[in-house]
Amino acid sequence: MMSKIQSRLIKSPAVSRLPVELLMIILEKFVEDTYLSWRILRLGLTSRQFWTLIEPLLYRLPYLLTAGQIIHFHQSLLLKPVRASQVKSIGMILDEEYSLFPNATDAIVSIVSLCTPQYMSLHVHLVPSLTVYHQLRQASYPSVEGLHTAGEFYLCSAPETFPSVRYLHLEFTWISMEIVEALDFEMFTSVTHLWLLLPGHQNCFSEQLTNIPHDITMTLLYDPPPLLQLLLLQSVDDGTSPVSWELLERGEIGPNVAIVLTEWDVLSADQGKFVVDLSDDVWEAGEQLVAERCPLQAHHTVSLSESAFRKWATKVLELEKPILYDECCSRSC
């Protein structure tokens, strides 16, 4: 494979003096840099030589924010199936514009089936989610070790659907918590790290209740995975804990829990022992926090690195200009 790339590049005097390995390092730095990454696509479209090197980088960590991007990305995989094997992590969001792209729901299911990602983030609007989630539950995805999705999708799936997931990040609404009835993870034996985003203030309650702690949920309706090493809890309400500090201090949820906060006022020393900042690498920060608080409970683990995916997702959200897979699809390679 390397000799084939070299034979293509040798025709270009400007790059023929550089080893392919060095060129790949340079191009990967472009992908990692928020403000330079979009230039790499334009560079790839200038010649076949550069496209040969750049294409795998473009498909390594795609994050698709609209139905149109999902359709274009799916078309690019069908045009050249080998691209599916280049996908290591993938994120997809299907929002209210799904009605303009009726094939987007089928495209999502097909993309997940074609690719074998190690990490997957999937968020689907309520209406099309009934179709997408039902179809995805009919298969198994053993390559997925990290999953970020809706809570009802995962908990209503059989353990065989995602048999290898270790890092699990679930988002719940009040509606989805009524659907699942209980946060029962006893059957999901592969999960070691669990992050739950729980709903906050309900409009039907008094406006004075700015946060409703999920103490009952976490003490009576929650059963942890048998191999759980880290539990992260986060409220959809910024700056608040989804459970009471008293419950945490009494240790009723377990010794391996941490609270994820995006912003907060002054915390006491006792409260600070449970808090990790969302701006950090949350999985790693949570592991360190639990190890410092309960050294006897610490586990030696090899974390599934989410850093590359997090960089890519952050980059997409900052620029609001995702990779143009319609251009990739139309590129003749």
C-alpha contacts under 8 A as a table, 3 or more apart, distances in Angstrom:
res1	aa1	res2	aa2	distance
1	M	4	K	5.25
1	M	5	I	6.49
2	M	5	I	5.18
2	M	6	Q	6.17
2	M	20	V	7.74
3	S	6	Q	4.96
3	S	7	S	6.11
4	K	7	S	5.16
4	K	8	R	6.51
5	I	8	R	5.22
5	I	9	L	6.28
5	I	20	V	7.83
5	I	49	Q	7.47
5	I	52	T	7.05
5	I	53	L	7.68
6	Q	9	L	5.05
6	Q	10	I	5.97
6	Q	20	V	6.84
7	S	10	I	5.34
7	S	11	K	7.49
8	R	11	K	6.28
8	R	49	Q	5.71
9	L	12	S	5.59
9	L	15	V	6.75
9	L	16	S	5.98
9	L	49	Q	5.51
9	L	50	F	7.98
10	I	13	P	6.90
10	I	15	V	7.41
10	I	16	S	4.82
11	K	16	S	7.17
12	S	15	V	5.75
12	S	16	S	5.83
13	P	16	S	5.19
13	P	17	R	7.18
14	A	17	R	7.03
15	V	18	L	5.51
16	S	19	P	7.52
18	L	22	L	6.56
18	L	23	L	6.74
19	P	22	L	5.34
19	P	23	L	6.50
20	V	23	L	5.00
20	V	24	M	6.19
21	E	24	M	5.17
21	E	25	I	6.42
22	L	25	I	5.11
22	L	26	I	6.38
23	L	26	I	5.13
23	L	27	L	6.19
24	M	27	L	5.06
24	M	28	E	5.98
24	M	53	L	7.10
25	I	28	E	5.17
25	I	29	K	6.32
26	I	29	K	5.22
26	I	30	F	6.55
27	L	30	F	5.02
27	L	31	V	6.47
27	L	40	I	7.35
27	L	54	I	7.24
28	E	31	V	5.02
28	E	32	E	6.29
28	E	57	L	7.21
29	K	32	E	5.05
29	K	33	D	6.17
30	F	33	D	5.28
30	F	36	L	5.43
30	F	37	S	5.02
30	F	39	R	7.90
30	F	40	I	6.65
31	V	34	T	7.44
31	V	36	L	7.01
31	V	37	S	4.41
31	V	38	W	7.77
31	V	40	I	7.08
31	V	57	L	7.41
32	E	37	S	6.67
32	E	311	K	7.15
32	E	312	W	7.45
33	D	36	L	5.42
33	D	37	S	5.73
34	T	37	S	5.79
34	T	315	K	5.30
34	T	319	L	7.86
35	Y	38	W	7.19
36	L	39	R	5.56
36	L	40	I	7.21
37	S	40	I	5.53
37	S	41	L	7.65
38	W	41	L	5.75
38	W	42	R	7.20
38	W	323	I	7.34
39	R	42	R	5.19
39	R	43	L	6.13
40	I	43	L	4.91
40	I	44	G	6.12
40	I	54	I	7.25
41	L	44	G	5.07
41	L	45	L	6.41
41	L	54	I	7.57
41	L	58	L	7.62
41	L	323	I	7.83
42	R	45	L	5.17
42	R	46	T	6.73
43	L	46	T	5.44
43	L	47	S	7.76
43	L	50	F	6.94
43	L	51	W	7.80
44	G	47	S	6.29
44	G	48	R	7.39
44	G	50	F	5.02
44	G	51	W	4.27
44	G	52	T	7.93
44	G	54	I	5.92
44	G	55	E	7.43
45	L	48	R	7.53
45	L	50	F	7.70
45	L	51	W	6.41
45	L	331	R	7.31
46	T	50	F	7.32
46	T	51	W	7.80
47	S	50	F	5.61
47	S	51	W	6.25
48	R	51	W	4.92
48	R	52	T	6.08
48	R	333	C	6.81
49	Q	52	T	5.47
49	Q	53	L	7.03
50	F	53	L	5.32
50	F	54	I	6.02
51	W	54	I	4.94
51	W	55	E	5.55
51	W	333	C	7.78
52	T	55	E	5.94
52	T	56	P	7.85
53	L	56	P	6.77
53	L	57	L	7.68
54	I	57	L	5.33
54	I	58	L	6.44
55	E	58	L	5.19
55	E	59	Y	6.54
56	P	59	Y	5.34
56	P	60	R	6.07
56	P	83	R	7.34
56	P	86	Q	5.81
57	L	60	R	5.22
57	L	61	L	7.71
58	L	61	L	7.06
58	L	62	P	7.04
58	L	323	I	7.80
59	Y	62	P	5.76
59	Y	83	R	6.78
59	Y	84	A	7.87
59	Y	86	Q	5.87
59	Y	87	V	5.35
60	R	86	Q	5.51
60	R	87	V	4.41
60	R	88	K	5.21
60	R	89	S	6.56
61	L	87	V	6.26
61	L	88	K	6.08
61	L	89	S	4.91
61	L	90	I	5.63
61	L	91	G	7.99
61	L	308	A	7.83
61	L	309	F	6.29
61	L	312	W	6.69
62	P	87	V	7.48
62	P	89	S	6.91
62	P	90	I	5.17
62	P	91	G	6.41
62	P	312	W	7.68
62	P	323	I	7.67
63	Y	90	I	5.77
63	Y	91	G	4.44
63	Y	92	M	5.97
63	Y	312	W	7.37
63	Y	313	A	6.30
63	Y	316	V	7.22
63	Y	322	P	7.19
64	L	67	A	7.90
64	L	69	Q	5.67
64	L	70	I	5.94
64	L	90	I	7.95
64	L	91	G	5.94
64	L	92	M	4.73
64	L	93	I	6.24
64	L	322	P	6.91
65	L	69	Q	6.81
65	L	70	I	7.79
65	L	91	G	7.96
65	L	92	M	6.02
65	L	93	I	4.97
65	L	94	L	7.06
65	L	322	P	7.29
66	T	69	Q	5.33
66	T	70	I	6.44
66	T	92	M	7.77
66	T	93	I	6.09
66	T	94	L	5.84
66	T	95	D	6.88
66	T	97	E	7.71
67	A	70	I	5.05
67	A	71	I	6.29
67	A	93	I	7.48
67	A	94	L	5.55
67	A	95	D	7.33
67	A	97	E	6.79
67	A	98	Y	5.92
67	A	101	F	6.34
67	A	104	A	5.81
68	G	71	I	5.16
68	G	72	H	6.28
68	G	101	F	6.98
68	G	104	A	7.73
69	Q	72	H	5.08
69	Q	73	F	5.96
69	Q	324	L	7.34
69	Q	325	Y	6.57
69	Q	326	D	7.65
70	I	73	F	5.18
70	I	74	H	6.11
70	I	92	M	7.26
70	I	104	A	6.49
70	I	107	A	6.82
70	I	108	I	6.98
71	I	74	H	5.18
71	I	75	Q	6.26
71	I	101	F	7.96
71	I	103	N	7.42
71	I	104	A	5.88
71	I	107	A	6.26
72	H	75	Q	5.08
72	H	76	S	6.27
72	H	325	Y	5.40
72	H	326	D	5.08
72	H	329	C	6.97
73	F	76	S	5.09
73	F	77	L	6.44
73	F	325	Y	5.30
73	F	326	D	7.17
73	F	329	C	7.43
74	H	77	L	5.18
74	H	78	L	6.36
74	H	107	A	6.02
74	H	108	I	7.89
74	H	110	S	7.61
74	H	111	I	6.12
75	Q	78	L	5.12
75	Q	79	L	6.08
75	Q	329	C	6.62
76	S	79	L	5.04
76	S	80	K	6.28
76	S	83	R	7.88
76	S	325	Y	6.98
76	S	326	D	7.59
76	S	328	C	6.81
76	S	329	C	4.42
76	S	330	S	7.95
77	L	80	K	5.23
77	L	81	P	5.02
77	L	82	V	7.46
77	L	83	R	5.80
77	L	84	A	5.99
77	L	111	I	7.89
78	L	81	P	5.46
79	L	329	C	7.13
80	K	83	R	6.00
81	P	84	A	5.74
81	P	85	S	7.81
82	V	85	S	5.58
82	V	86	Q	7.14
83	R	86	Q	5.21
83	R	87	V	7.04
84	A	87	V	5.56
84	A	114	L	6.00
84	A	115	C	4.75
84	A	116	T	7.52
85	S	88	K	7.83
85	S	115	C	6.03
85	S	116	T	6.83
87	V	90	I	6.95
87	V	115	C	6.35
87	V	116	T	7.06
87	V	117	P	5.95
88	K	116	T	7.15
88	K	117	P	4.61
88	K	118	Q	5.62
88	K	119	Y	6.94
89	S	117	P	4.92
89	S	118	Q	5.67
89	S	119	Y	4.59
89	S	120	M	5.71
89	S	309	F	6.61
90	I	117	P	6.61
90	I	119	Y	6.50
90	I	120	M	5.04
90	I	121	S	6.32
91	G	120	M	5.72
91	G	121	S	4.37
91	G	122	L	5.82
91	G	313	A	7.93
92	M	108	I	7.87
92	M	121	S	6.22
92	M	122	L	5.02
92	M	123	H	6.38
93	I	122	L	6.10
93	I	123	H	4.89
93	I	124	V	5.83
94	L	97	E	7.46
94	L	98	Y	6.30
94	L	104	A	7.88
94	L	123	H	6.40
94	L	124	V	4.72
94	L	125	H	5.90
95	D	98	Y	6.06
95	D	124	V	6.23
95	D	125	H	5.00
96	E	99	S	7.03
96	E	125	H	6.19
97	E	100	L	5.64
97	E	101	F	7.28
98	Y	101	F	5.25
98	Y	102	P	6.39
98	Y	104	A	6.75
98	Y	105	T	7.96
98	Y	125	H	8.00
98	Y	128	P	7.51
99	S	102	P	5.72
101	F	104	A	5.55
102	P	105	T	6.93
103	N	106	D	5.50
103	N	107	A	6.17
104	A	107	A	4.85
104	A	108	I	6.25
105	T	108	I	5.32
105	T	109	V	6.71
105	T	128	P	6.71
105	T	131	T	7.23
105	T	132	V	5.81
106	D	109	V	5.29
106	D	110	S	6.17
106	D	132	V	7.35
107	A	110	S	5.03
107	A	111	I	5.99
108	I	111	I	5.14
108	I	112	V	6.31
108	I	132	V	7.38
109	V	112	V	5.37
109	V	113	S	6.25
109	V	132	V	6.61
109	V	135	Q	6.96
109	V	136	L	6.22
110	S	113	S	5.05
110	S	114	L	6.03
111	I	114	L	5.14
111	I	115	C	6.06
112	V	115	C	5.40
112	V	116	T	7.18
112	V	117	P	7.92
113	S	116	T	7.38
113	S	141	Y	7.95
116	T	141	Y	7.55
116	T	143	S	5.62
116	T	144	V	7.24
117	P	120	M	6.46
117	P	143	S	6.10
117	P	144	V	5.82
118	Q	143	S	5.48
118	Q	144	V	4.43
118	Q	145	E	5.38
118	Q	146	G	6.42
119	Y	144	V	5.57
119	Y	145	E	5.97
119	Y	146	G	4.49
119	Y	147	L	5.87
119	Y	306	E	7.95
119	Y	309	F	7.99
120	M	144	V	6.83
120	M	146	G	6.30
120	M	147	L	5.04
120	M	148	H	6.31
121	S	147	L	5.86
121	S	148	H	4.49
121	S	149	T	5.81
122	L	148	H	6.34
122	L	149	T	5.03
122	L	150	A	7.67
123	H	149	T	5.70
123	H	150	A	6.55
124	V	128	P	6.74
124	V	129	S	5.27
124	V	132	V	7.89
125	H	128	P	5.90
125	H	129	S	5.79
126	L	129	S	5.16
126	L	130	L	7.02
127	V	130	L	6.05
127	V	131	T	7.94
128	P	131	T	5.44
128	P	132	V	6.24
129	S	132	V	4.93
129	S	133	Y	5.54
129	S	134	H	7.91
130	L	133	Y	5.75
130	L	134	H	6.12
131	T	134	H	5.34
131	T	135	Q	6.26
132	V	135	Q	5.35
132	V	136	L	6.21
133	Y	136	L	5.13
133	Y	137	R	6.17
133	Y	153	F	6.16
134	H	137	R	5.32
134	H	138	Q	6.94
135	Q	138	Q	5.51
135	Q	139	A	7.76
136	L	139	A	5.93
137	R	140	S	7.43
137	R	157	S	5.88
137	R	158	A	7.41
137	R	161	T	6.10
138	Q	161	T	7.63
139	A	161	T	6.10
140	S	160	E	6.13
140	S	161	T	4.23
140	S	162	F	6.11
140	S	163	P	7.62
141	Y	144	V	6.02
141	Y	161	T	5.95
141	Y	162	F	5.34
141	Y	163	P	7.23
142	P	145	E	7.77
142	P	161	T	7.69
142	P	162	F	5.87
142	P	163	P	5.63
142	P	164	S	5.45
142	P	165	V	7.95
143	S	164	S	6.81
144	V	147	L	6.90
144	V	162	F	6.69
144	V	164	S	6.18
144	V	165	V	5.82
145	E	164	S	5.33
145	E	165	V	3.97
145	E	166	R	5.35
145	E	167	Y	6.35
145	E	304	L	7.73
146	G	165	V	5.48
146	G	166	R	6.08
146	G	167	Y	4.56
146	G	168	L	5.85
146	G	169	H	7.95
146	G	304	L	7.52
147	L	165	V	6.73
147	L	167	Y	6.41
147	L	168	L	5.08
147	L	169	H	6.06
148	H	168	L	6.18
148	H	169	H	4.51
148	H	170	L	5.78
148	H	171	E	7.91
149	T	153	F	7.29
149	T	154	Y	7.46
149	T	169	H	6.59
149	T	170	L	5.31
149	T	171	E	6.36
150	A	153	F	5.48
150	A	154	Y	6.84
150	A	170	L	5.43
150	A	171	E	4.93
150	A	172	F	6.32
151	G	154	Y	5.51
151	G	155	L	6.14
151	G	170	L	4.80
151	G	171	E	5.25
151	G	172	F	5.32
151	G	176	S	6.93
151	G	177	M	7.96
152	E	155	L	5.28
152	E	156	C	5.69
152	E	172	F	7.43
152	E	176	S	5.59
152	E	177	M	7.36
152	E	179	I	6.74
152	E	180	V	5.93
153	F	156	C	5.51
153	F	157	S	6.31
154	Y	157	S	5.18
154	Y	170	L	7.91
155	L	158	A	7.71
155	L	180	V	6.77
155	L	183	L	7.73
155	L	184	D	7.58
155	L	185	F	7.56
156	C	180	V	6.93
157	S	161	T	6.39
158	A	161	T	5.52
158	A	162	F	7.89
159	P	162	F	6.05
159	P	163	P	5.81
159	P	187	M	6.57
159	P	188	F	5.61
160	E	163	P	4.94
162	F	165	V	5.83
163	P	188	F	7.76
163	P	190	S	6.61
164	S	190	S	5.74
164	S	191	V	7.81
165	V	168	L	6.65
165	V	190	S	5.86
165	V	191	V	5.77
166	R	190	S	5.48
166	R	191	V	4.06
166	R	192	T	5.13
166	R	193	H	6.04
167	Y	191	V	6.26
167	Y	192	T	6.47
167	Y	193	H	4.80
167	Y	194	L	6.16
167	Y	304	L	7.39
168	L	191	V	6.82
168	L	193	H	6.16
168	L	194	L	4.93
168	L	195	W	6.13
169	H	194	L	6.02
169	H	195	W	4.53
169	H	196	L	6.05
169	H	197	L	7.77
170	L	194	L	7.93
170	L	195	W	6.21
170	L	196	L	5.13
170	L	197	L	6.19
171	E	196	L	6.09
171	E	197	L	4.67
171	E	198	L	6.49
172	F	175	I	7.96
172	F	176	S	5.79
172	F	177	M	6.35
172	F	196	L	7.52
172	F	197	L	5.97
172	F	198	L	5.25
172	F	199	P	6.13
173	T	176	S	5.13
173	T	177	M	6.21
173	T	198	L	6.69
173	T	199	P	5.09
174	W	177	M	5.16
174	W	178	E	6.40
174	W	199	P	6.08
175	I	178	E	5.23
175	I	179	I	6.46
176	S	179	I	4.91
176	S	180	V	6.36
177	M	180	V	5.29
177	M	181	E	5.70
177	M	182	A	7.17
178	E	181	E	4.97
180	V	183	L	7.07
181	E	221	L	7.90
182	A	217	T	7.66
182	A	221	L	4.89
182	A	222	Y	6.28
183	L	217	T	7.80
183	L	221	L	5.80
183	L	222	Y	4.57
183	L	223	D	6.28
184	D	187	M	7.83
184	D	221	L	7.17
184	D	222	Y	5.57
184	D	223	D	4.74
184	D	224	P	6.75
185	F	188	F	5.41
185	F	222	Y	7.73
185	F	223	D	5.64
185	F	224	P	5.24
185	F	225	P	4.81
186	E	189	T	6.90
186	E	223	D	6.02
186	E	224	P	5.91
186	E	225	P	4.74
186	E	226	P	6.08
187	M	225	P	7.00
188	F	191	V	6.15
188	F	225	P	5.87
188	F	226	P	7.77
189	T	225	P	5.96
189	T	226	P	5.97
189	T	227	L	6.46
190	S	225	P	7.88
190	S	227	L	7.08
191	V	194	L	7.01
191	V	225	P	6.19
191	V	227	L	6.49
191	V	228	L	6.31
192	T	225	P	7.27
192	T	227	L	5.34
192	T	228	L	4.17
192	T	229	Q	5.23
192	T	230	L	6.68
193	H	228	L	6.00
193	H	229	Q	5.91
193	H	230	L	4.86
193	H	231	L	6.18
193	H	283	W	7.90
194	L	228	L	7.40
194	L	230	L	6.24
194	L	231	L	4.96
194	L	232	L	6.11
195	W	231	L	5.91
195	W	232	L	4.40
195	W	233	L	5.91
195	W	234	Q	7.64
196	L	231	L	7.84
196	L	232	L	6.17
196	L	233	L	5.08
196	L	234	Q	6.16
197	L	233	L	6.20
197	L	234	Q	4.72
197	L	235	S	5.61
197	L	236	V	6.40
198	L	233	L	7.43
198	L	234	Q	6.13
198	L	235	S	4.99
198	L	236	V	6.08
198	L	242	P	6.62
199	P	235	S	6.02
199	P	236	V	5.37
199	P	237	D	7.57
199	P	242	P	7.94
200	G	210	T	7.74
200	G	211	N	5.55
200	G	212	I	6.01
200	G	213	P	7.87
200	G	235	S	5.93
200	G	236	V	5.53
200	G	237	D	5.49
200	G	242	P	7.17
201	H	205	F	7.79
201	H	209	L	6.85
201	H	210	T	5.46
201	H	211	N	5.03
201	H	212	I	6.02
201	H	237	D	7.26
202	Q	205	F	5.71
202	Q	212	I	8.00
203	N	206	S	7.40
203	N	207	E	7.28
205	F	209	L	6.87
206	S	209	L	5.60
207	E	210	T	6.33
209	L	212	I	6.55
211	N	237	D	7.25
211	N	240	T	7.05
211	N	242	P	7.52
212	I	242	P	7.09
212	I	243	V	7.86
213	P	241	S	7.22
213	P	242	P	4.90
213	P	243	V	4.26
213	P	244	S	5.80
214	H	217	T	5.07
214	H	218	M	6.15
214	H	242	P	5.69
214	H	243	V	4.99
214	H	244	S	7.77
215	D	218	M	5.33
215	D	219	T	6.08
215	D	243	V	5.31
215	D	244	S	6.67
215	D	247	L	7.09
216	I	219	T	5.26
216	I	220	L	5.62
216	I	221	L	7.08
217	T	220	L	5.66
217	T	221	L	4.85
217	T	222	Y	6.20
218	M	221	L	5.90
218	M	222	Y	4.94
218	M	243	V	8.00
218	M	253	I	6.67
219	T	222	Y	6.18
219	T	252	E	7.02
219	T	253	I	6.55
224	P	228	L	6.66
225	P	228	L	5.30
228	L	231	L	7.36
229	Q	256	N	6.31
229	Q	298	A	7.95
229	Q	299	H	6.97
230	L	256	N	5.14
230	L	257	V	6.07
230	L	258	A	7.74
230	L	286	G	7.11
230	L	287	E	6.65
230	L	290	V	7.70
231	L	256	N	6.00
231	L	257	V	4.59
231	L	258	A	6.26
232	L	257	V	5.84
232	L	258	A	4.97
232	L	259	I	5.74
232	L	260	V	6.49
232	L	286	G	7.27
233	L	241	S	7.77
233	L	242	P	6.77
233	L	257	V	7.40
233	L	258	A	6.33
233	L	259	I	4.95
233	L	260	V	5.98
234	Q	241	S	6.51
234	Q	242	P	5.98
234	Q	259	I	5.91
234	Q	260	V	4.96
234	Q	261	L	6.64
235	S	238	D	6.81
235	S	240	T	6.39
235	S	241	S	5.91
235	S	242	P	4.79
235	S	260	V	7.91
235	S	261	L	7.89
237	D	240	T	6.02
238	D	261	L	6.77
238	D	262	T	5.77
238	D	263	E	6.12
238	D	264	W	7.67
239	G	261	L	5.59
239	G	262	T	5.86
239	G	263	E	4.58
239	G	264	W	4.38
239	G	265	D	7.51
240	T	261	L	6.92
240	T	264	W	7.18
241	S	244	S	6.73
241	S	245	W	7.70
241	S	259	I	6.59
241	S	260	V	7.81
241	S	261	L	7.34
243	V	247	L	6.97
243	V	248	L	7.61
244	S	247	L	5.38
244	S	248	L	6.75
245	W	248	L	5.11
245	W	249	E	6.18
245	W	271	Q	6.73
246	E	249	E	5.11
246	E	250	R	6.17
247	L	250	R	5.26
247	L	251	G	6.45
247	L	252	E	5.99
247	L	253	I	7.36
248	L	251	G	5.15
248	L	252	E	6.52
248	L	253	I	6.71
248	L	257	V	7.99
248	L	274	F	7.90
249	E	252	E	7.95
249	E	270	D	7.71
251	G	254	G	5.22
251	G	255	P	6.06
253	I	257	V	7.13
254	G	257	V	6.41
255	P	290	V	7.47
255	P	294	C	6.93
255	P	297	Q	7.29
256	N	290	V	5.64
256	N	294	C	7.87
256	N	297	Q	7.44
257	V	274	F	7.21
257	V	290	V	7.09
258	A	274	F	4.84
258	A	275	V	5.78
258	A	276	V	6.79
258	A	286	G	6.16
258	A	289	L	7.46
258	A	290	V	7.26
259	I	274	F	5.68
259	I	275	V	4.77
259	I	276	V	6.13
260	V	275	V	5.93
260	V	276	V	5.10
260	V	277	D	5.95
260	V	278	L	6.03
260	V	282	V	7.85
261	L	264	W	6.95
261	L	275	V	6.77
261	L	276	V	6.42
261	L	277	D	5.49
261	L	278	L	5.94
262	T	277	D	6.15
262	T	278	L	5.31
262	T	279	S	7.46
263	E	277	D	7.96
264	W	267	L	7.69
267	L	270	D	7.99
267	L	271	Q	5.84
267	L	272	G	5.94
268	S	271	Q	5.14
268	S	272	G	6.09
269	A	272	G	5.08
269	A	273	K	6.62
270	D	273	K	5.52
270	D	274	F	7.62
271	Q	274	F	5.71
271	Q	275	V	6.93
272	G	275	V	5.25
273	K	289	L	7.17
273	K	293	R	6.86
274	F	289	L	7.20
275	V	289	L	7.96
276	V	280	D	7.56
276	V	282	V	6.86
276	V	285	A	6.38
276	V	286	G	6.35
276	V	289	L	7.61
277	D	280	D	5.60
277	D	282	V	7.08
278	L	281	D	7.49
278	L	282	V	6.15
279	S	282	V	7.51
280	D	285	A	6.70
281	D	284	E	5.64
281	D	285	A	5.99
281	D	307	S	7.29
282	V	285	A	4.99
282	V	286	G	5.87
283	W	286	G	5.22
283	W	287	E	6.32
284	E	287	E	5.14
284	E	288	Q	6.31
284	E	303	S	7.59
285	A	288	Q	5.16
285	A	289	L	6.12
286	G	289	L	5.06
286	G	290	V	6.22
287	E	290	V	5.35
287	E	291	A	6.13
287	E	298	A	7.87
288	Q	291	A	5.03
288	Q	292	E	6.12
289	L	292	E	5.23
289	L	293	R	6.14
290	V	293	R	5.10
290	V	294	C	5.73
290	V	295	P	7.44
290	V	297	Q	7.73
290	V	298	A	6.75
291	A	294	C	5.30
291	A	295	P	4.78
291	A	296	L	7.75
291	A	297	Q	6.87
291	A	298	A	4.76
291	A	299	H	7.82
292	E	295	P	5.70
294	C	297	Q	5.34
294	C	298	A	6.58
295	P	298	A	5.23
305	S	308	A	7.33
306	E	309	F	5.40
306	E	310	R	5.99
307	S	310	R	5.01
307	S	311	K	6.06
308	A	311	K	5.19
308	A	312	W	6.29
309	F	312	W	5.11
309	F	313	A	6.12
310	R	313	A	5.13
310	R	314	T	5.97
311	K	314	T	5.19
311	K	315	K	5.99
312	W	315	K	5.06
312	W	316	V	6.25
313	A	316	V	5.20
313	A	317	L	6.29
314	T	317	L	5.16
314	T	318	E	6.06
315	K	318	E	5.17
315	K	319	L	6.17
316	V	319	L	5.37
316	V	320	E	5.64
316	V	321	K	6.31
316	V	322	P	5.54
317	L	320	E	5.13
317	L	321	K	7.83
319	L	322	P	7.59
324	L	327	E	5.55
324	L	328	C	6.69
325	Y	328	C	4.69
325	Y	329	C	5.83
326	D	329	C	5.00
326	D	330	S	6.20
327	E	330	S	5.15
327	E	331	R	6.17
328	C	331	R	5.21
329	C	332	S	7.94
